[in-house]
Every structure is written in C-alpha cells, then in structure tokens.
C-alpha cells in the first residue's frame, strides 16, 4: 500500500475482497503519505488481516526510534506513528505459510523468504529462483518489486501481486485473489481509482515537505516497468557472480 489510503480503500471495496476469508499483507504497508490512517484502517479489520513485514516496516520502526533511514518519506512517516503502530510493525513475521483452498501450502513473504530486500524478477533464471526459494512450498507469494507477474520456476508457482499504492509500469491498485470458489485458483487483479483526485487529497492533508513531488512520481506520472527494471536488474544478480 505504501500509505496510499485511496488505493487501499478502493481495493477493500472490491466484492471479492469483501468476501475473502483472509487478507494477507506482504510488506510495504505504511511507508508513504498516510501511514496512520492506513494502519488504523487495516487494524479495524481485525483478524481478517494477516500481516507480514518487509524492509519498509523495519525502516519505519527505525525512524520512529530516531535512527537514520535512507528513504525520506519513511523517515517522515516513522515519526508520525503512535507507539502501538511501532510495536505492531516491529513484531511482524518475515514470512508465513498458510493453507489456501485449491493450492495447499502457500508461503507469503515480502521479497524472498530469506531476505526482505532481495531482488528477484519475472525474468530471473531458474537457478536464481531455486537459490532464493530453497525449501519453500510449491506456491510462493512475494512482492518488493511492485510489478505483478505469475510464473513457473521448476514446478514452483511464483506470484507477485504488484503494489496497491505504488505500482510500476501500469496504473491502478494491484492485488491477487487466491483460492476463490469460482475461476482459477490464482488471479492477478487490478482496481482502478481516480489517481488525480487521490493525489489532490493527499497533497491537501499531508505535511511531508516534498509531497507534491512524491505524488507526481507515484500517482500522477508513475514510472514505467522499463525504468524500474533498469534499476532492479543489476540488484537481482547474486553477490560474487553474474547471471546468464
């Protein structure tokens, strides 16, 4: 979500989301312009939500405790959180395995099960996927790169739902439906919302110093997948070697 409340509320209003038994968050939850309202809305859903943390959750906790963080908006958002928010984010698991109807065991994580900052892409070779998913079940749901995809890697199904609040390469709020009663067991979904109105509302209420530039980059003129891949592809190579 990256703290973009209009995108989150649009997804939560989807009929299939309203009917879902469980909503699983895979990190990058509140590091954005509306962190408090985003967290409070998700908390209001109670046990329907299962929280998994990632690198941005660690950044928010660090910022809330006065430690330096690299991302300016994370530094700002962390200082806006209440103590109960900080405690919640600090104790989030890095992964969870749940039984999903039609799929069996599914592992949910932020980037990879072993590292919440590791980059693996839709076109990463099988050897790379085997390395980062060693020991994982047959279906893995991950995020981190903000670009949706569904692929096989040596009989393992990998799902990246994309990003609700900060998608790269396309517009709308992206999510995935798993284990539905009708249709395929895995569906990549996109919920459209008024990005310009969302940007206007965020700019009117948020006191982050560079909020206009942030909304331009994220909501008004989002980056392309080509631009994102140019940044992420070099980082997807394992240390000490190059990918073929």
N, C-alpha and C positions, 0 to 999 in steps of 0.2 A: 504493500500500500504506500509506503514512504510518506505517511502522514498526509495523504491527499484525501480528505474526507468525502468530497463529492463523488469521486470514483468508487470509494468503498460503499457509500450508501446506494449507489446505482447497482452494484453487484448484489448487495444484500437484498435488494428488492426483486431480484430475479425469481420467478416461480420455483425453479429447480433448487435455488439456494435456500429459499424459504422452506422447502420441503426436505432439505438434506438433514440426515441424522447427525452429521458432524461436519464442522468447518475446520479445516486444518490450515494454519498459518505457517509458512515456511521462511520466516525471517523478513528483514527489511520492512518492519511493521510501521514504525512511527518516526523514522528519521526523515523529517520533512516539515512542512509549514504548519501543520495542525496536529501536533503529537498528542496533546492532552485529550482533545475531542475524539481523536481516532482511538486511543487506548480505552477511553471511557465507553465509547460505543461498543467496542468488542467485549469489554468486561460485562456490559449489560446483557450480553447473550449467554452468559453463564457457562454451563458445562457443554453447550453445543460447540464450543470453540476449543480446539487443542492447539496450544502454542508451541512452536519450535523456534529457537533463536538462531541468529546468524551474526555476521560481523557488525552489522549496524546496531544490533542490540548491545553488543559489547561496547561500541563507541558511545552510545547514549549513556550507558552506565558510567563509563569513564568520565564523560563530560559532566554528568551530574555530580560526580565526586571531585571535580576540579582538576582532572587530569587533561593534558592536551590531546586533541584528536585531529586527524588530518582534514576531515570534511567540515567546512564552515557551518553548514546548516545543521549537521549533527552536533557540533559544539553549542550552537544556539538552542536546538531542541532539547538537548540533555538538561540544560539549566532550567527549562520550563516545566520539567516533570515533577510530580509530587513524590514523596518518599515511597508510597505504596507502588507507584509505577516503577521506580528504580528497583525495588525489591523483587517485583514480578519479573522484570526483564533479566535481572541478574541470576535468577534461578531457572531460567528456561533450559530445557534439554536441547542438545545439539542435533538430535535425531530421534525419531520414534518409529516403531514398526507396528502397524495396525492391520487387522484382518478386514479386508474390503470384499464385499459380495461380488462374485464374478472374477476376482483377481487373486484372492488368497492374501498372503502376507505382502504388504506394501511398505517400503521404507521411505519416510519423508525426511528430507534434510534441506539445508539452505544451499550450499554449493556442492559438496560431496560429503559422504558420511564421516570422512576423516579430517576434513579441513573446511571451515566455513568461508574461506577466502580463495579457494582453489578454482581455477577456470577450466571448464571442460565444455566444448562446444558441439553443436549438432554434427559438424564435420570432423570432429576429433577421431583418430583411427581407433580400431577395435582394441589395440594393445593399450592405448591410453585409458579407455573406458574400463578394461579389465583391471588395470592397475588401481584406479581410484575407487572402484566398486568391489574390490576383493572381499568376499564373504557376505555381500549383500544379497537379499532375496531376488526373485525373478522380476520384480517390478520396483522401480525407484522413481520417486518424485523429487525433483530438485529445482532450484531457482538460480539466483545470483546474477545471471546474465541478462535478465529482463527481455528475453526473446523466446517466444513459445516454439516448442517443437515436440514431436513424438517420433521416436526411432527405436530400432532394434540394434543391439550390440552383442553378438554371440549369444542369442536366445534370451537376453535380458531386455525387458522393455523399459525405456527411459522416457520420462515425461517431464517437460519443463512447461509449466502453465503460462510463463511470461510474467508480466507485472500488472497489478491492478492500477497502481498510481503513477508508474514511471516506465511505460513501455518504450522499447527501442524498435524502430523500423516500421511501426504502424500505430494507428491511433486506437482509442477505446481502452477499456479496462479488461485485462486478460486474466482468465482463470480456467480451471479444469474441473469437469464433473467426472467422478469415478464411481463405478458400481451402480449406476442408475438402473431402475427396474426396466426401463424401455431403452432400446438402442444399444450402441456399443458400450462396452464397459469403461472405455476411456474416451472422453470427448474434450477437445480444446474449444473453449468458448471465448467470445468477445462481447462485452456490453458497451454500447455507445452511450455517451453522455455529452452535454454541452460543455466543451473544453473552454471556450471563451468565457462563458458565464462563471465556470468554476475558477478560472484564473482571476477574473474580476473580484469574485467574492473573497478569495484567498488574499489578494493584494489589499483589500479593504480592511481585513481584520488582523493580518499578520504583521508583527513589528520586526521581523527578520530584516536586517539592513539591505540586503540585495534581493528582496523578494520579487521585484519586477523582472530581474534577470533570470531568477530561478524559474518563475512561471513561464517566461518566454521559452526557455530551453526545454522544459519538461512538458508544458501543456500547449502553448501557442505554436511553437515550431519544434516539435520533438526531433531528436536526431534519428538518422536512418540506421538501418541494420548494418549497412556497409561501413558507416563511421564507427559504430560500436565494435564491429568485428576487427577493424583496423587497430583498435586499442586492445581488445581482448585476445586476439590470436597469438601475439608474441607471449602473453602471460599464460597461455594454455600449454606451453611446452614444458615438460618436466625439467627440473634442475639437472644440469650436467649433460644434457643431450638435446638433440633436435628431433622433431617429429618428421616422419616420412610423409 
